[in-house]
Amino acid sequence: MRFIEAVDYEDMSQKAARILAAQIIMEPDCVFGLATGDSPLGAYRLLAEWRAAGVLDFSRASAFNLDEYRGLGPDSPQSYRFFMEENLFSKINMLEANRFIPDGLAGDPDAECARYEAAIDGRGGIDIQLLGIGNNGHIGFNEPSDEFKTDTHLTDLTKSTIDANSRFFEQRADVPVQAYTMGIRTIMRARKVLLIVSGERKAEIAERAFFGAVTPQVPASILQLHGDATVVGDAGAFSLIRRHIGRTGN
Ligand code: GLP
């Protein structure tokens, strides 16, 4: 894994956005894997600014989001579809037909998961997958478990995740208890992975995930086995892992 320490959230967002920008400059028809949460927001703001300035062209690119709450549709402000429209898609020129997110209102979950996997394959797979990390080490909504779940699937959310995500809802009881998520194999098949981690409160899980045992109890730990994974984090998030990292960042 490659580790890039940034000074603060803004610097982290700049570095992550530049890596994503490089991808689209090098390969205008690339396929992004995208994430929600606070971590990527700054990077999305920068991509939108660079698009507005005419620096980036997304017209040939596609994007697959990691996950979506079951039961929430595009009109629900807490849905990940809504988040992506609001924070990125409405501000860049990526075609609507090229923007994919699992359908939270799908009637047949198994069919929806199979459709999503087939859509990713149909675009030739993901070139660069952007990730955040949950407090319990989840990536997407791959929650701690006894096994790595492989493909896109419907999952029960853990108490820790429901608690963490309740900040976006009026009351805790409104947080959906299930979600669609790409599986670990879906994520690991991405040609590159870029994980963004911010804040002291993520320092401990970052150390367990990237320097602890590879285990489905800490789903992000699987990224240690990815051939091209980069972690960009701010000083708070890197406070415990800094001592493990050599001068080359590896
Ligand atoms: C949610 C998302 C994850 C995200 C995580 C961390 O649970 N499903 O994809 O990485 O939250 O979010 P944040 O970046 O806000 O800490």
py3Dmol code that shows the C-alpha trace and the ligand (Angstrom):
import py3Dmol

protein = """\
ATOM      1  CA  MET A   1       0.000   0.000   0.000  1.00  0.00           C
ATOM      2  CA  ARG A   2       1.056   3.569  -0.600  1.00  0.00           C
ATOM      3  CA  PHE A   3       0.458   6.172   2.128  1.00  0.00           C
ATOM      4  CA  ILE A   4       0.234   9.906   1.502  1.00  0.00           C
ATOM      5  CA  GLU A   5      -0.019  12.122   4.548  1.00  0.00           C
ATOM      6  CA  ALA A   6      -1.693  15.485   4.136  1.00  0.00           C
ATOM      7  CA  VAL A   7      -1.578  18.399   6.549  1.00  0.00           C
ATOM      8  CA  ASP A   8      -5.313  18.780   7.021  1.00  0.00           C
ATOM      9  CA  TYR A   9      -8.696  18.033   5.421  1.00  0.00           C
ATOM     10  CA  GLU A  10      -8.236  20.606   2.648  1.00  0.00           C
ATOM     11  CA  ASP A  11      -4.771  19.344   1.726  1.00  0.00           C
ATOM     12  CA  MET A  12      -6.054  15.759   1.800  1.00  0.00           C
ATOM     13  CA  SER A  13      -8.922  16.721  -0.520  1.00  0.00           C
ATOM     14  CA  GLN A  14      -6.515  18.468  -2.902  1.00  0.00           C
ATOM     15  CA  LYS A  15      -4.275  15.424  -3.088  1.00  0.00           C
ATOM     16  CA  ALA A  16      -7.151  12.984  -3.595  1.00  0.00           C
ATOM     17  CA  ALA A  17      -8.849  15.192  -6.193  1.00  0.00           C
ATOM     18  CA  ARG A  18      -5.583  15.504  -8.126  1.00  0.00           C
ATOM     19  CA  ILE A  19      -5.233  11.714  -8.263  1.00  0.00           C
ATOM     20  CA  LEU A  20      -8.808  11.429  -9.596  1.00  0.00           C
ATOM     21  CA  ALA A  21      -8.175  14.278 -12.034  1.00  0.00           C
ATOM     22  CA  ALA A  22      -5.018  12.569 -13.302  1.00  0.00           C
ATOM     23  CA  GLN A  23      -7.075   9.457 -13.990  1.00  0.00           C
ATOM     24  CA  ILE A  24      -9.536  11.264 -16.238  1.00  0.00           C
ATOM     25  CA  ILE A  25      -6.826  13.239 -17.999  1.00  0.00           C
ATOM     26  CA  MET A  26      -4.910  10.039 -18.766  1.00  0.00           C
ATOM     27  CA  GLU A  27      -8.031   8.032 -19.653  1.00  0.00           C
ATOM     28  CA  PRO A  28     -11.022  10.227 -20.590  1.00  0.00           C
ATOM     29  CA  ASP A  29     -13.309   7.177 -20.901  1.00  0.00           C
ATOM     30  CA  CYS A  30     -12.345   5.785 -17.481  1.00  0.00           C
ATOM     31  CA  VAL A  31     -14.700   4.159 -14.994  1.00  0.00           C
ATOM     32  CA  PHE A  32     -14.753   5.615 -11.494  1.00  0.00           C
ATOM     33  CA  GLY A  33     -15.973   3.863  -8.377  1.00  0.00           C
ATOM     34  CA  LEU A  34     -17.346   6.556  -6.055  1.00  0.00           C
ATOM     35  CA  ALA A  35     -18.172   6.867  -2.366  1.00  0.00           C
ATOM     36  CA  THR A  36     -20.360   8.983  -0.107  1.00  0.00           C
ATOM     37  CA  GLY A  37     -19.682  10.363   3.371  1.00  0.00           C
ATOM     38  CA  ASP A  38     -17.848  13.415   4.680  1.00  0.00           C
ATOM     39  CA  SER A  39     -14.421  12.165   3.633  1.00  0.00           C
ATOM     40  CA  PRO A  40     -14.766  12.643  -0.163  1.00  0.00           C
ATOM     41  CA  LEU A  41     -16.805  15.871  -0.029  1.00  0.00           C
ATOM     42  CA  GLY A  42     -13.810  18.199  -0.328  1.00  0.00           C
ATOM     43  CA  ALA A  43     -12.438  16.247  -3.278  1.00  0.00           C
ATOM     44  CA  TYR A  44     -15.828  16.404  -5.025  1.00  0.00           C
ATOM     45  CA  ARG A  45     -15.969  20.165  -4.500  1.00  0.00           C
ATOM     46  CA  LEU A  46     -12.577  20.514  -6.183  1.00  0.00           C
ATOM     47  CA  LEU A  47     -13.503  18.274  -9.114  1.00  0.00           C
ATOM     48  CA  ALA A  48     -16.612  20.417  -9.618  1.00  0.00           C
ATOM     49  CA  GLU A  49     -14.497  23.594  -9.514  1.00  0.00           C
ATOM     50  CA  TRP A  50     -12.015  22.225 -12.011  1.00  0.00           C
ATOM     51  CA  ARG A  51     -14.872  21.178 -14.277  1.00  0.00           C
ATOM     52  CA  ALA A  52     -16.359  24.682 -14.048  1.00  0.00           C
ATOM     53  CA  ALA A  53     -12.954  26.114 -14.957  1.00  0.00           C
ATOM     54  CA  GLY A  54     -12.864  23.835 -18.017  1.00  0.00           C
ATOM     55  CA  VAL A  55      -9.915  21.830 -16.730  1.00  0.00           C
ATOM     56  CA  LEU A  56     -11.697  18.453 -16.614  1.00  0.00           C
ATOM     57  CA  ASP A  57     -14.086  16.776 -19.044  1.00  0.00           C
ATOM     58  CA  PHE A  58     -16.241  13.928 -17.717  1.00  0.00           C
ATOM     59  CA  SER A  59     -18.311  13.467 -20.878  1.00  0.00           C
ATOM     60  CA  ARG A  60     -16.801  10.071 -21.709  1.00  0.00           C
ATOM     61  CA  ALA A  61     -16.357   8.796 -18.138  1.00  0.00           C
ATOM     62  CA  SER A  62     -18.672   6.572 -16.083  1.00  0.00           C
ATOM     63  CA  ALA A  63     -19.152   6.085 -12.356  1.00  0.00           C
ATOM     64  CA  PHE A  64     -20.451   3.343 -10.101  1.00  0.00           C
ATOM     65  CA  ASN A  65     -21.258   4.196  -6.515  1.00  0.00           C
ATOM     66  CA  LEU A  66     -20.346   1.771  -3.788  1.00  0.00           C
ATOM     67  CA  ASP A  67     -23.650   1.563  -1.979  1.00  0.00           C
ATOM     68  CA  GLU A  68     -27.200   2.751  -1.328  1.00  0.00           C
ATOM     69  CA  TYR A  69     -29.702   2.442   1.499  1.00  0.00           C
ATOM     70  CA  ARG A  70     -32.497  -0.023   0.892  1.00  0.00           C
ATOM     71  CA  GLY A  71     -35.857   1.760   0.914  1.00  0.00           C
ATOM     72  CA  LEU A  72     -34.615   5.217  -0.076  1.00  0.00           C
ATOM     73  CA  GLY A  73     -35.186   6.600  -3.562  1.00  0.00           C
ATOM     74  CA  PRO A  74     -33.602   9.505  -5.449  1.00  0.00           C
ATOM     75  CA  ASP A  75     -36.032  12.037  -3.946  1.00  0.00           C
ATOM     76  CA  SER A  76     -35.044  11.222  -0.387  1.00  0.00           C
ATOM     77  CA  PRO A  77     -32.367  13.698   0.773  1.00  0.00           C
ATOM     78  CA  GLN A  78     -30.646  10.949   2.772  1.00  0.00           C
ATOM     79  CA  SER A  79     -30.272   8.628  -0.197  1.00  0.00           C
ATOM     80  CA  TYR A  80     -26.818   8.268  -1.668  1.00  0.00           C
ATOM     81  CA  ARG A  81     -28.282   9.030  -5.103  1.00  0.00           C
ATOM     82  CA  PHE A  82     -29.416  12.409  -3.757  1.00  0.00           C
ATOM     83  CA  PHE A  83     -26.006  12.988  -2.121  1.00  0.00           C
ATOM     84  CA  MET A  84     -24.177  12.304  -5.367  1.00  0.00           C
ATOM     85  CA  GLU A  85     -26.476  14.513  -7.444  1.00  0.00           C
ATOM     86  CA  GLU A  86     -26.146  17.334  -4.956  1.00  0.00           C
ATOM     87  CA  ASN A  87     -22.406  17.140  -4.334  1.00  0.00           C
ATOM     88  CA  LEU A  88     -20.992  16.027  -7.669  1.00  0.00           C
ATOM     89  CA  PHE A  89     -23.169  14.910 -10.564  1.00  0.00           C
ATOM     90  CA  SER A  90     -25.131  18.148 -10.942  1.00  0.00           C
ATOM     91  CA  LYS A  91     -21.809  20.012 -11.171  1.00  0.00           C
ATOM     92  CA  ILE A  92     -19.883  17.951 -13.720  1.00  0.00           C
ATOM     93  CA  ASN A  93     -20.678  16.886 -17.281  1.00  0.00           C
ATOM     94  CA  MET A  94     -20.909  13.143 -16.759  1.00  0.00           C
ATOM     95  CA  LEU A  95     -23.838  11.763 -18.774  1.00  0.00           C
ATOM     96  CA  GLU A  96     -26.796  10.544 -16.743  1.00  0.00           C
ATOM     97  CA  ALA A  97     -26.664   7.208 -18.563  1.00  0.00           C
ATOM     98  CA  ASN A  98     -23.123   6.746 -17.246  1.00  0.00           C
ATOM     99  CA  ARG A  99     -23.900   7.320 -13.538  1.00  0.00           C
ATOM    100  CA  PHE A 100     -24.745   4.151 -11.651  1.00  0.00           C
ATOM    101  CA  ILE A 101     -25.950   3.664  -8.070  1.00  0.00           C
ATOM    102  CA  PRO A 102     -27.795   0.607  -6.721  1.00  0.00           C
ATOM    103  CA  ASP A 103     -31.557   1.211  -6.792  1.00  0.00           C
ATOM    104  CA  GLY A 104     -32.698   1.445  -3.168  1.00  0.00           C
ATOM    105  CA  LEU A 105     -36.304   0.917  -4.249  1.00  0.00           C
ATOM    106  CA  ALA A 106     -35.675  -2.235  -6.308  1.00  0.00           C
ATOM    107  CA  GLY A 107     -38.394  -4.840  -5.776  1.00  0.00           C
ATOM    108  CA  ASP A 108     -36.129  -7.850  -6.202  1.00  0.00           C
ATOM    109  CA  PRO A 109     -32.847  -7.419  -4.269  1.00  0.00           C
ATOM    110  CA  ASP A 110     -31.103 -10.420  -5.829  1.00  0.00           C
ATOM    111  CA  ALA A 111     -31.903  -9.225  -9.324  1.00  0.00           C
ATOM    112  CA  GLU A 112     -30.728  -5.712  -8.452  1.00  0.00           C
ATOM    113  CA  CYS A 113     -27.375  -7.017  -7.177  1.00  0.00           C
ATOM    114  CA  ALA A 114     -26.878  -9.167 -10.273  1.00  0.00           C
ATOM    115  CA  ARG A 115     -27.833  -6.231 -12.517  1.00  0.00           C
ATOM    116  CA  TYR A 116     -25.284  -3.993 -10.779  1.00  0.00           C
ATOM    117  CA  GLU A 117     -22.424  -6.483 -11.087  1.00  0.00           C
ATOM    118  CA  ALA A 118     -23.279  -7.027 -14.768  1.00  0.00           C
ATOM    119  CA  ALA A 119     -23.326  -3.271 -15.387  1.00  0.00           C
ATOM    120  CA  ILE A 120     -19.826  -2.929 -13.900  1.00  0.00           C
ATOM    121  CA  ASP A 121     -18.559  -5.802 -16.036  1.00  0.00           C
ATOM    122  CA  GLY A 122     -20.313  -4.315 -19.059  1.00  0.00           C
ATOM    123  CA  ARG A 123     -18.195  -1.165 -18.702  1.00  0.00           C
ATOM    124  CA  GLY A 124     -15.004  -3.179 -18.451  1.00  0.00           C
ATOM    125  CA  GLY A 125     -14.595  -2.935 -14.670  1.00  0.00           C
ATOM    126  CA  ILE A 126     -13.625  -0.042 -12.407  1.00  0.00           C
ATOM    127  CA  ASP A 127     -10.390   1.835 -13.063  1.00  0.00           C
ATOM    128  CA  ILE A 128     -10.158   3.690  -9.759  1.00  0.00           C
ATOM    129  CA  GLN A 129     -12.311   3.027  -6.707  1.00  0.00           C
ATOM    130  CA  LEU A 130     -12.622   5.826  -4.184  1.00  0.00           C
ATOM    131  CA  LEU A 131     -13.303   4.672  -0.610  1.00  0.00           C
ATOM    132  CA  GLY A 132     -13.853   6.051   2.854  1.00  0.00           C
ATOM    133  CA  ILE A 133     -13.592   3.901   5.955  1.00  0.00           C
ATOM    134  CA  GLY A 134     -16.262   3.440   8.605  1.00  0.00           C
ATOM    135  CA  ASN A 135     -15.503   3.640  12.330  1.00  0.00           C
ATOM    136  CA  ASN A 136     -15.700  -0.151  12.489  1.00  0.00           C
ATOM    137  CA  GLY A 137     -13.481  -0.670   9.429  1.00  0.00           C
ATOM    138  CA  HIS A 138     -16.255  -1.052   6.895  1.00  0.00           C
ATOM    139  CA  ILE A 139     -15.747  -0.144   3.250  1.00  0.00           C
ATOM    140  CA  GLY A 140     -18.889   0.614   1.274  1.00  0.00           C
ATOM    141  CA  PHE A 141     -21.309  -1.150   3.567  1.00  0.00           C
ATOM    142  CA  ASN A 142     -19.209  -4.289   3.960  1.00  0.00           C
ATOM    143  CA  GLU A 143     -19.640  -4.629   7.695  1.00  0.00           C
ATOM    144  CA  PRO A 144     -17.417  -6.666  10.060  1.00  0.00           C
ATOM    145  CA  SER A 145     -18.328 -10.307   9.620  1.00  0.00           C
ATOM    146  CA  ASP A 146     -17.016 -13.868   9.807  1.00  0.00           C
ATOM    147  CA  GLU A 147     -16.383 -13.904   6.064  1.00  0.00           C
ATOM    148  CA  PHE A 148     -15.633 -11.500   3.249  1.00  0.00           C
ATOM    149  CA  LYS A 149     -18.841 -11.118   1.218  1.00  0.00           C
ATOM    150  CA  THR A 150     -17.766 -11.102  -2.385  1.00  0.00           C
ATOM    151  CA  ASP A 151     -20.198  -9.538  -4.845  1.00  0.00           C
ATOM    152  CA  THR A 152     -22.783  -6.751  -4.637  1.00  0.00           C
ATOM    153  CA  HIS A 153     -25.247  -7.776  -1.951  1.00  0.00           C
ATOM    154  CA  LEU A 154     -27.910  -6.585   0.462  1.00  0.00           C
ATOM    155  CA  THR A 155     -26.598  -6.300   4.006  1.00  0.00           C
ATOM    156  CA  ASP A 156     -27.902  -5.600   7.498  1.00  0.00           C
ATOM    157  CA  LEU A 157     -26.237  -2.515   8.940  1.00  0.00           C
ATOM    158  CA  THR A 158     -24.487  -2.816  12.287  1.00  0.00           C
ATOM    159  CA  LYS A 159     -25.420  -0.752  15.329  1.00  0.00           C
ATOM    160  CA  SER A 160     -22.121   1.177  15.000  1.00  0.00           C
ATOM    161  CA  THR A 161     -22.942   2.181  11.411  1.00  0.00           C
ATOM    162  CA  ILE A 162     -26.553   3.078  12.200  1.00  0.00           C
ATOM    163  CA  ASP A 163     -25.299   5.227  15.097  1.00  0.00           C
ATOM    164  CA  ALA A 164     -22.647   6.924  12.944  1.00  0.00           C
ATOM    165  CA  ASN A 165     -25.047   7.617  10.067  1.00  0.00           C
ATOM    166  CA  SER A 166     -27.938   8.778  12.266  1.00  0.00           C
ATOM    167  CA  ARG A 167     -26.385  12.273  12.118  1.00  0.00           C
ATOM    168  CA  PHE A 168     -27.892  12.645   8.643  1.00  0.00           C
ATOM    169  CA  PHE A 169     -31.436  11.700   9.754  1.00  0.00           C
ATOM    170  CA  GLU A 170     -33.976  13.461  11.952  1.00  0.00           C
ATOM    171  CA  GLN A 171     -34.116  10.547  14.350  1.00  0.00           C
ATOM    172  CA  ARG A 172     -32.181   7.321  14.753  1.00  0.00           C
ATOM    173  CA  ALA A 173     -35.325   5.300  13.994  1.00  0.00           C
ATOM    174  CA  ASP A 174     -35.350   6.806  10.477  1.00  0.00           C
ATOM    175  CA  VAL A 175     -31.992   5.269   9.524  1.00  0.00           C
ATOM    176  CA  PRO A 176     -32.529   2.333   7.154  1.00  0.00           C
ATOM    177  CA  VAL A 177     -31.388  -0.973   8.619  1.00  0.00           C
ATOM    178  CA  GLN A 178     -30.307  -2.490   5.327  1.00  0.00           C
ATOM    179  CA  ALA A 179     -28.253  -1.348   2.374  1.00  0.00           C
ATOM    180  CA  TYR A 180     -26.957  -2.491  -0.986  1.00  0.00           C
ATOM    181  CA  THR A 181     -23.197  -2.537  -1.298  1.00  0.00           C
ATOM    182  CA  MET A 182     -20.539  -3.636  -3.697  1.00  0.00           C
ATOM    183  CA  GLY A 183     -18.843  -6.687  -2.240  1.00  0.00           C
ATOM    184  CA  ILE A 184     -15.204  -7.129  -1.325  1.00  0.00           C
ATOM    185  CA  ARG A 185     -14.422  -8.852  -4.610  1.00  0.00           C
ATOM    186  CA  THR A 186     -16.127  -6.044  -6.539  1.00  0.00           C
ATOM    187  CA  ILE A 187     -13.896  -3.540  -4.751  1.00  0.00           C
ATOM    188  CA  MET A 188     -10.721  -5.634  -4.995  1.00  0.00           C
ATOM    189  CA  ARG A 189     -11.217  -6.034  -8.753  1.00  0.00           C
ATOM    190  CA  ALA A 190     -10.855  -2.271  -9.251  1.00  0.00           C
ATOM    191  CA  ARG A 191      -7.545  -1.614 -10.965  1.00  0.00           C
ATOM    192  CA  LYS A 192      -6.677   1.102  -8.434  1.00  0.00           C
ATOM    193  CA  VAL A 193      -8.061   1.904  -5.012  1.00  0.00           C
ATOM    194  CA  LEU A 194      -7.881   5.332  -3.351  1.00  0.00           C
ATOM    195  CA  LEU A 195      -8.990   5.487   0.274  1.00  0.00           C
ATOM    196  CA  ILE A 196      -9.496   8.842   2.008  1.00  0.00           C
ATOM    197  CA  VAL A 197      -9.386   9.011   5.786  1.00  0.00           C
ATOM    198  CA  SER A 198      -9.743  12.083   7.935  1.00  0.00           C
ATOM    199  CA  GLY A 199      -9.581  12.955  11.611  1.00  0.00           C
ATOM    200  CA  GLU A 200      -8.132  11.645  14.850  1.00  0.00           C
ATOM    201  CA  ARG A 201     -11.255   9.558  15.495  1.00  0.00           C
ATOM    202  CA  LYS A 202     -10.258   7.326  12.542  1.00  0.00           C
ATOM    203  CA  ALA A 203      -6.608   6.934  13.675  1.00  0.00           C
ATOM    204  CA  GLU A 204      -7.159   3.692  15.564  1.00  0.00           C
ATOM    205  CA  ILE A 205      -9.194   1.955  12.878  1.00  0.00           C
ATOM    206  CA  ALA A 206      -6.662   3.065  10.239  1.00  0.00           C
ATOM    207  CA  GLU A 207      -3.901   1.328  12.201  1.00  0.00           C
ATOM    208  CA  ARG A 208      -5.937  -1.855  12.644  1.00  0.00           C
ATOM    209  CA  ALA A 209      -7.012  -1.897   8.994  1.00  0.00           C
ATOM    210  CA  PHE A 210      -3.680  -1.190   7.321  1.00  0.00           C
ATOM    211  CA  PHE A 211      -1.164  -2.604   9.796  1.00  0.00           C
ATOM    212  CA  GLY A 212      -3.167  -5.260  11.642  1.00  0.00           C
ATOM    213  CA  ALA A 213      -4.275  -8.731  10.596  1.00  0.00           C
ATOM    214  CA  VAL A 214      -6.206  -9.163   7.351  1.00  0.00           C
ATOM    215  CA  THR A 215      -9.590 -10.239   8.630  1.00  0.00           C
ATOM    216  CA  PRO A 216     -13.268  -9.902   7.684  1.00  0.00           C
ATOM    217  CA  GLN A 217     -13.753  -8.424  11.166  1.00  0.00           C
ATOM    218  CA  VAL A 218     -11.991  -5.333   9.764  1.00  0.00           C
ATOM    219  CA  PRO A 219     -13.168  -5.346   6.135  1.00  0.00           C
ATOM    220  CA  ALA A 220     -10.786  -2.574   4.970  1.00  0.00           C
ATOM    221  CA  SER A 221      -7.836  -4.789   5.981  1.00  0.00           C
ATOM    222  CA  ILE A 222      -8.284  -6.713   2.714  1.00  0.00           C
ATOM    223  CA  LEU A 223      -6.844  -3.678   0.916  1.00  0.00           C
ATOM    224  CA  GLN A 224      -3.398  -4.742   2.206  1.00  0.00           C
ATOM    225  CA  LEU A 225      -3.637  -7.425  -0.488  1.00  0.00           C
ATOM    226  CA  HIS A 226      -4.537  -5.053  -3.326  1.00  0.00           C
ATOM    227  CA  GLY A 227      -1.728  -4.431  -5.817  1.00  0.00           C
ATOM    228  CA  ASP A 228      -2.387  -0.702  -6.256  1.00  0.00           C
ATOM    229  CA  ALA A 229      -3.985   0.805  -3.158  1.00  0.00           C
ATOM    230  CA  THR A 230      -3.279   4.340  -1.958  1.00  0.00           C
ATOM    231  CA  VAL A 231      -4.357   5.839   1.355  1.00  0.00           C
ATOM    232  CA  VAL A 232      -4.539   9.631   1.578  1.00  0.00           C
ATOM    233  CA  GLY A 233      -5.174  10.962   5.051  1.00  0.00           C
ATOM    234  CA  ASP A 234      -4.770  14.043   7.174  1.00  0.00           C
ATOM    235  CA  ALA A 235      -2.449  14.366  10.160  1.00  0.00           C
ATOM    236  CA  GLY A 236      -5.113  13.302  12.662  1.00  0.00           C
ATOM    237  CA  ALA A 237      -5.962  10.096  10.804  1.00  0.00           C
ATOM    238  CA  PHE A 238      -2.254   9.325  10.322  1.00  0.00           C
ATOM    239  CA  SER A 239      -1.311   9.942  13.963  1.00  0.00           C
ATOM    240  CA  LEU A 240      -0.936   6.221  14.770  1.00  0.00           C
ATOM    241  CA  ILE A 241       0.081   4.802  11.391  1.00  0.00           C
ATOM    242  CA  ARG A 242       2.830   7.382  10.767  1.00  0.00           C
ATOM    243  CA  ARG A 243       5.323   5.326  12.783  1.00  0.00           C
ATOM    244  CA  HIS A 244       4.779   2.277  10.533  1.00  0.00           C
ATOM    245  CA  ILE A 245       5.387   4.138   7.301  1.00  0.00           C
ATOM    246  CA  GLY A 246       8.835   4.326   5.686  1.00  0.00           C
ATOM    247  CA  ARG A 247      10.251   7.360   3.928  1.00  0.00           C
ATOM    248  CA  THR A 248       8.945   6.192   0.549  1.00  0.00           C
ATOM    249  CA  GLY A 249       5.431   6.106   1.915  1.00  0.00           C
ATOM    250  CA  ASN A 250       5.279   2.305   1.778  1.00  0.00           C
TER     251      ASN A 250
END
"""
ligand_1 = """\
16
GLP
C -20.869 5.309 5.281
C -20.609 4.847 3.845
C -19.156 4.515 3.613
C -18.279 5.622 4.157
C -18.463 5.708 5.651
C -17.571 6.732 6.317
O -21.242 4.275 6.110
N -21.406 3.722 3.457
O -18.939 4.297 2.230
O -16.948 5.371 3.837
O -19.817 6.026 5.908
O -18.119 8.003 6.180
P -17.397 9.348 6.572
O -16.472 9.638 5.450
O -18.520 10.344 6.653
O -16.720 9.126 7.875
"""
view = py3Dmol.view(width=600, height=400)
view.addModel(protein, "pdb")
view.setStyle({"model": 0}, {"cartoon": {"style": "trace"}})
view.addModel(ligand_1, "xyz")
view.setStyle({"model": 1}, {"stick": {}})
view.zoomTo()
view.show()
